[in-house]
Amino acid sequence: MILDRYKEVLPPYWYENKVAEYHFAGAATPVDQFAEKRRELVEQFIPFSATWGLDYWDWIYFGKKQTSSLEERRKNLQRQHWAYLGFTPSVLRAIGLSASESQQVEMVEDFAQKVIRYIYPAEDRFDSAHAVLSVEKIRPVHCNGVVLEPVNGEVLTFTGSWFVGKRAYHAAGEFRAGMTPIKWSEEVPI
């Protein structure tokens, strides 16, 4: 019987062909080996999954081979790549997400204090050194740096009454002597 992965590309009259069945049974091992070699080679083209291909990526980005561990080499390549991309909100978000294990990081640009603020859950394993070094590599002069804010997952409950109010005021042409400035007012409890 011919396997389903071959049936997807064969016409139906080949399904019962005995010679084709022998052919695909014999060719399955070399085809699978070739697919595995191809997958491994494709992984080397991505610096974040490369192993022996990291030597080439080091040469492209640094001009020499790094002597640290695989994970540290990948992080250095990532920092260098972000340095080429520049200081943009999308790059800053990517830096925060790469430093977080749970991917629950919020990046806030605090314009008043001129800092980049990363807010993440306190139970998250956040690689603060990687985040700070990555931002410092691309940080322009007008930015004062990075602030890390671990937050608890506690929920705040408010007691009491809260209201949202809407008001409409008279226009200048409508206003007459003796009228109040407010045309109508409405409050809705939330």
Secondary structure as GFF3:
##gff-version 3
##sequence-region A 1 190
A	DSSP	alpha_helix	4	7	.	.	.	ID=ss1
A	DSSP	three_ten_helix	12	14	.	.	.	ID=ss2
A	DSSP	alpha_helix	18	44	.	.	.	ID=ss3
A	DSSP	alpha_helix	54	62	.	.	.	ID=ss4
A	DSSP	alpha_helix	70	85	.	.	.	ID=ss5
A	DSSP	alpha_helix	89	99	.	.	.	ID=ss6
A	DSSP	beta_strand	106	110	.	.	.	ID=ss7
A	DSSP	beta_strand	115	121	.	.	.	ID=ss8
A	DSSP	alpha_helix	128	138	.	.	.	ID=ss9
A	DSSP	beta_strand	145	151	.	.	.	ID=ss10
A	DSSP	beta_strand	163	169	.	.	.	ID=ss11
A	DSSP	beta_strand	182	189	.	.	.	ID=ss12
###
